[in-house]
Amino acid sequence: MKKLLLLLWIIPCLVFGQGKTISFQKNMMIFNGQQSSYFIDTSSTSQAKSGQLTLNGGLVIGTSATGIDFTGTYTGNAIDLSNITIDYTGSSGPAPFRIGTYASPLANSDEDQSGLLRLYTTTDAGGTSYDRGVFVCTKTTNTKGVFPVAGLAEVNAVPSGAGPNKVQAGQFIAHLNSGTAKLAIMGGDATAGMYGSWNKVASNVGAVAASGSRVAATWLDNQMNGTTSGEEYAAFITSGASPDAVFGFETTGSGWGQLFYFDETAYDQPPVSNTTLKVLVNATQYYIPLSTSNTSFTWGYPMDITGTVAVTGKQQ
């Protein structure tokens, strides 16, 4: 009889309208402010509820084809974590979202293309604005550094075989993916264009990068300390068409101080060779002469010249 009365009391509470809430606390449920110490197992049933559902505890979702399915039209955010507080303790500690740790990553043995997130969007809107698929803004007001987006692709111990032939920490591809796709003119907009990536550093008037600091739009770093039997470059450039040039330069300011700068750690290292720069064309070694004057040229030796050569400046 007690169970029947409890069921008759619970059923009206499960179907509630706008403004009424149901919340779960340890060993109890709260229906619109009224407590019950009884637990309801809904693992084998499906229940539809309207209004707000508040969980004052964890939510564990078991095996299902779709764990959480969002439908309908939202005038706000489908998921909003703006008001949470995380007790951060490091890279393996709590986080707003967590999938594995460095020591215990989420395992995957599937041969097909897979991954953690798949995001696909499209737009047919006009105008001059743009969509951002994923936007991350990370700020700092003290000495702690910030990396809004970071990726690490590692090849660990390979028990057999030669290992993978594709290890890339990031892929950025801009594609006119149709025979009727078009790219509009820049129209005076310096930020317009089609690029695989736009890397930029900037500062406001009054900001200071201290003496001894370093600023660059891109940092290329090779640390292949193992055996590299194949090719190795700091930058690998390919083309399937005929671009205007390998590098294009344009400035609205004062240009660049130098084309290349070899500092005190690099001035006596390849590709600098005496007073030349080494250039390999197919299998033939060539040398670009350097001069300490912009009106004369100092050529390094030995230099073999055959045929007729027109020389402007002073040969030493």
C-alpha positions as CSV (number, residue, x, y, z in Angstrom):
1,M,0.0,0.0,0.0
2,K,2.8,2.4,0.9
3,K,4.5,1.7,-2.5
4,L,1.2,2.3,-4.3
5,L,0.6,5.6,-2.5
6,L,4.2,6.7,-3.2
7,L,3.7,5.9,-6.9
8,L,0.5,7.8,-7.1
9,W,2.3,10.8,-5.5
10,I,5.4,10.5,-7.8
11,I,3.6,10.2,-11.2
12,P,2.0,13.7,-11.2
13,C,5.4,15.2,-10.2
14,L,7.3,13.6,-13.1
15,V,5.2,15.5,-15.6
16,F,5.5,19.2,-14.8
17,G,5.1,22.4,-16.7
18,Q,7.2,25.5,-17.2
19,G,8.7,26.9,-14.1
20,K,8.6,23.7,-12.0
21,T,11.8,21.8,-11.2
22,I,13.0,18.4,-10.2
23,S,16.4,18.1,-8.5
24,F,18.4,15.1,-7.4
25,Q,20.5,15.1,-4.2
26,K,22.2,12.2,-2.4
27,N,19.6,9.5,-1.7
28,M,16.7,11.8,-2.4
29,M,14.8,13.6,-5.0
30,I,13.3,17.1,-4.7
31,F,10.1,17.7,-6.6
32,N,9.3,21.4,-6.7
33,G,10.7,21.9,-3.2
34,Q,9.3,18.6,-1.7
35,Q,11.7,15.9,-0.6
36,S,11.5,12.2,-1.1
37,S,14.1,9.6,0.2
38,Y,13.0,7.1,-2.5
39,F,15.1,6.3,-5.6
40,I,13.6,5.7,-9.0
41,D,15.4,3.5,-11.5
42,T,14.7,4.7,-15.0
43,S,17.3,2.7,-16.8
44,S,14.7,0.7,-18.7
45,T,12.2,3.5,-19.4
46,S,12.1,6.7,-21.3
47,Q,10.6,9.8,-19.7
48,A,9.8,13.2,-21.2
49,K,9.9,16.2,-19.0
50,S,9.3,19.9,-19.6
51,G,10.8,22.7,-17.6
52,Q,14.1,22.8,-15.7
53,L,15.9,19.8,-14.5
54,T,18.5,20.5,-11.7
55,L,21.1,17.9,-10.7
56,N,22.9,18.6,-7.4
57,G,25.3,15.7,-8.0
58,G,26.8,13.6,-10.8
59,L,25.1,12.3,-13.8
60,V,26.2,8.9,-15.1
61,I,25.0,7.8,-18.5
62,G,25.4,4.1,-19.4
63,T,25.8,2.4,-22.7
64,S,23.6,4.0,-25.4
65,A,23.7,4.6,-29.1
66,T,23.5,8.4,-28.3
67,G,24.3,9.4,-24.7
68,I,22.7,12.9,-24.9
69,D,20.6,14.2,-27.8
70,F,19.7,17.9,-28.2
71,T,16.8,18.8,-30.4
72,G,14.6,21.8,-31.0
73,T,15.4,25.5,-31.4
74,Y,17.4,27.3,-28.7
75,T,17.2,31.0,-28.1
76,G,20.2,30.6,-25.7
77,N,23.2,28.3,-25.5
78,A,22.6,24.5,-25.8
79,I,25.4,24.0,-23.3
80,D,26.6,26.8,-21.0
81,L,29.5,26.3,-18.6
82,S,30.0,30.0,-17.9
83,N,29.2,29.8,-14.2
84,I,31.3,26.8,-13.2
85,T,34.4,26.9,-11.0
86,I,37.1,24.4,-11.6
87,D,39.7,23.4,-9.0
88,Y,42.6,23.3,-11.4
89,T,45.6,21.1,-10.4
90,G,47.5,20.6,-13.6
91,S,47.3,19.0,-17.0
92,S,45.9,15.7,-15.5
93,G,43.6,17.5,-13.0
94,P,40.0,18.7,-13.3
95,A,38.9,20.5,-16.5
96,P,35.6,21.6,-18.0
97,F,35.9,18.8,-20.5
98,R,38.1,15.7,-20.0
99,I,38.8,12.9,-22.4
100,G,41.7,10.7,-21.0
101,T,45.0,11.9,-19.7
102,Y,48.5,11.9,-21.1
103,A,49.4,8.8,-19.1
104,S,46.0,7.1,-19.9
105,P,44.6,8.4,-23.2
106,L,41.4,7.2,-24.8
107,A,42.2,4.1,-26.8
108,N,41.2,3.6,-30.4
109,S,41.9,0.5,-32.6
110,D,39.7,1.5,-35.5
111,E,41.3,1.5,-39.0
112,D,38.9,4.1,-40.4
113,Q,39.3,7.9,-40.0
114,S,38.1,8.7,-36.5
115,G,38.9,11.1,-33.7
116,L,37.5,13.0,-30.7
117,L,35.3,15.6,-32.3
118,R,33.6,15.9,-35.7
119,L,32.1,19.3,-36.5
120,Y,30.4,20.1,-39.8
121,T,28.6,23.4,-40.5
122,T,27.6,25.3,-43.6
123,T,26.2,28.8,-44.3
124,D,24.4,30.3,-47.3
125,A,24.3,33.9,-45.9
126,G,25.4,36.9,-47.8
127,G,27.1,40.0,-46.5
128,T,30.8,40.6,-45.6
129,S,30.9,38.8,-42.3
130,Y,32.3,35.3,-41.7
131,D,31.8,32.2,-39.6
132,R,34.3,30.8,-37.2
133,G,34.1,27.0,-36.7
134,V,36.0,27.0,-33.4
135,F,37.1,30.2,-31.7
136,V,39.2,30.3,-28.6
137,C,40.3,33.4,-26.7
138,T,42.7,32.9,-23.8
139,K,43.7,36.0,-21.8
140,T,46.4,36.6,-19.1
141,T,47.1,39.6,-16.9
142,N,50.2,38.3,-15.1
143,T,53.3,36.2,-15.8
144,K,51.6,33.0,-16.8
145,G,51.8,32.3,-20.5
146,V,48.8,31.3,-22.7
147,F,48.4,28.9,-25.6
148,P,44.8,29.0,-26.8
149,V,45.2,26.0,-29.1
150,A,47.9,23.4,-28.8
151,G,48.4,20.0,-30.4
152,L,50.9,17.2,-29.8
153,A,51.3,14.3,-32.3
154,E,53.5,11.5,-30.8
155,V,54.7,8.3,-32.3
156,N,55.4,5.9,-29.3
157,A,57.1,2.5,-29.4
158,V,56.1,0.6,-32.6
159,P,56.2,-3.1,-31.8
160,S,56.3,-4.1,-35.4
161,G,56.3,-2.7,-38.9
162,A,57.7,0.6,-40.1
163,G,55.4,2.9,-38.2
164,P,53.0,5.6,-39.7
165,N,54.0,7.7,-42.7
166,K,51.7,10.6,-41.7
167,V,52.5,12.4,-38.4
168,Q,51.2,16.0,-38.4
169,A,50.3,18.1,-35.4
170,G,47.9,20.2,-37.5
171,Q,46.3,20.4,-40.9
172,F,44.8,23.7,-42.3
173,I,43.4,23.5,-45.8
174,A,41.5,26.3,-47.7
175,H,39.8,24.8,-50.7
176,L,37.7,26.0,-53.6
177,N,36.0,22.6,-53.7
178,S,33.8,23.0,-56.8
179,G,34.2,23.8,-60.5
180,T,31.8,26.7,-59.9
181,A,33.4,27.9,-56.6
182,K,34.7,31.5,-56.7
183,L,37.0,33.8,-54.7
184,A,36.1,37.5,-54.7
185,I,38.5,40.4,-55.2
186,M,40.1,41.8,-52.0
187,G,38.6,45.2,-52.7
188,G,41.1,47.1,-50.6
189,D,40.7,44.8,-47.6
190,A,44.2,43.9,-46.4
191,T,42.8,41.0,-44.3
192,A,41.0,39.4,-47.3
193,G,42.4,36.5,-49.3
194,M,42.6,32.8,-49.3
195,Y,45.3,31.3,-47.0
196,G,46.0,28.0,-45.4
197,S,46.6,29.9,-42.1
198,W,47.0,33.5,-41.0
199,N,49.7,33.9,-38.4
200,K,50.0,37.3,-36.9
201,V,51.7,39.1,-34.0
202,A,50.5,42.6,-33.0
203,S,50.7,45.2,-30.2
204,N,49.0,48.4,-29.4
205,V,50.7,51.8,-29.2
206,G,52.4,52.0,-25.8
207,A,52.9,48.2,-25.4
208,V,56.5,47.1,-24.8
209,A,58.3,43.9,-25.8
210,A,61.3,44.0,-23.5
211,S,64.9,44.0,-24.6
212,G,66.0,40.4,-24.9
213,S,62.5,39.2,-25.9
214,R,61.7,37.7,-29.3
215,V,58.7,38.3,-31.6
216,A,58.0,36.3,-34.8
217,A,54.8,35.5,-36.6
218,T,55.9,31.9,-37.1
219,W,58.5,29.7,-35.2
220,L,59.9,26.8,-37.1
221,D,61.9,24.4,-35.0
222,N,63.7,21.2,-35.9
223,Q,64.8,18.8,-33.1
224,M,65.2,15.5,-34.9
225,N,67.8,14.1,-32.5
226,G,67.4,10.5,-33.8
227,T,68.4,9.1,-37.1
228,T,66.8,10.9,-40.1
229,S,67.7,8.9,-43.2
230,G,65.2,10.7,-45.4
231,E,64.7,14.4,-46.1
232,E,64.5,17.0,-43.4
233,Y,63.6,20.7,-43.8
234,A,62.5,23.6,-41.6
235,A,59.8,24.4,-44.2
236,F,58.7,22.2,-47.1
237,I,57.1,24.0,-50.0
238,T,55.2,22.4,-52.9
239,S,53.1,23.6,-55.8
240,G,50.8,21.9,-58.3
241,A,50.5,25.0,-60.4
242,S,52.6,28.1,-61.2
243,P,52.4,30.7,-58.4
244,D,53.7,34.1,-59.0
245,A,56.6,33.6,-56.5
246,V,57.7,31.5,-53.6
247,F,57.4,34.5,-51.3
248,G,55.3,37.6,-51.8
249,F,56.1,40.8,-49.8
250,E,53.8,43.7,-49.2
251,T,54.0,46.3,-46.4
252,T,52.0,49.4,-45.2
253,G,54.9,50.4,-43.0
254,S,58.7,50.5,-43.3
255,G,59.4,47.1,-44.7
256,W,61.9,44.7,-43.1
257,G,65.4,45.4,-41.7
258,Q,67.0,42.3,-43.4
259,L,66.0,39.5,-45.8
260,F,67.9,37.0,-43.6
261,Y,69.6,37.4,-40.2
262,F,72.1,34.9,-38.9
263,D,72.9,35.8,-35.3
264,E,75.9,35.1,-33.2
265,T,74.9,31.4,-32.9
266,A,74.4,30.9,-36.7
267,Y,76.7,33.2,-38.6
268,D,79.5,30.6,-38.8
269,Q,77.2,27.6,-39.5
270,P,75.8,26.3,-42.7
271,P,74.4,27.6,-45.0
272,V,76.9,30.4,-44.4
273,S,80.2,29.4,-46.0
274,N,82.9,32.0,-45.7
275,T,81.4,35.0,-47.7
276,T,78.7,32.9,-49.5
277,L,75.4,31.2,-48.9
278,K,75.2,27.6,-50.0
279,V,72.4,26.6,-52.4
280,L,71.9,23.0,-53.7
281,V,70.3,22.8,-57.1
282,N,69.5,19.1,-57.7
283,A,72.8,17.5,-56.9
284,T,75.0,20.5,-57.7
285,Q,76.4,22.8,-55.0
286,Y,76.2,26.5,-55.8
287,Y,77.2,29.6,-53.7
288,I,75.5,33.0,-53.6
289,P,78.3,35.6,-53.0
290,L,77.9,38.0,-50.1
291,S,79.4,41.5,-49.7
292,T,79.8,43.9,-46.8
293,S,79.0,46.7,-49.2
294,N,76.0,47.4,-51.3
295,T,78.2,48.9,-54.1
296,S,80.8,46.1,-54.4
297,F,81.0,42.4,-54.2
298,T,83.4,40.1,-52.4
299,W,83.4,36.6,-53.8
300,G,84.6,33.6,-51.8
301,Y,87.1,31.2,-53.3
302,P,87.5,28.8,-55.0
303,M,85.1,29.8,-57.8
304,D,85.2,28.3,-61.3
305,I,83.7,30.5,-64.0
306,T,83.4,29.2,-67.6
307,G,82.0,31.1,-70.5
308,T,81.3,34.8,-70.6
309,V,80.3,36.5,-67.4
310,A,79.2,40.2,-67.1
311,V,80.3,41.6,-63.8
312,T,79.1,44.9,-62.3
313,G,81.0,46.1,-59.2
314,K,84.4,45.1,-58.0
315,Q,85.8,41.5,-58.2
316,Q,88.3,40.5,-55.6
